[in-house]
Amino acid sequence: MVLDLRTKELAVKYVAATGLYKTRLPNTLYGYPFYEQNDLSQSELYFGDWAFYIIGDRQTVSVQTTNEVFSR
């Protein structure tokens, strides 16, 4: 799970209010680990098995060919 720090704080407050943990603040929510990403808005939360994802930045590639010996 990937979420914003403010969203994490809200989730931890919810877990604390419902008594789902007893001794310390959890690093999981309902058994799933979560990671902070402060570039997300407070309304965004991404949940999934990240072991199967490859995230990358794709850019357009173009190739120009010519049959002339001297070209511009």
Phi, psi and omega in degrees: 000133178240128182209167179283154181303319180294323178293321177300315180299319177296319180295318179294321176298320178297314180298320179294319182292329181269356178072028182282351174221157186245320193257319184212168177293133182280155171258013175228160175234115186055036177088355180255132180291149176233152182232140180275137174220102188282000175277351180277153174283166184293340182269359183257141175209128181248126183237133178170176176270099186287353179293338184257010182248141170241119183253126181212169179256112181264140178230155180287135177247131177231145180232133178243129179242158177213151177261357181275147180288314179243114179220165178253000000 
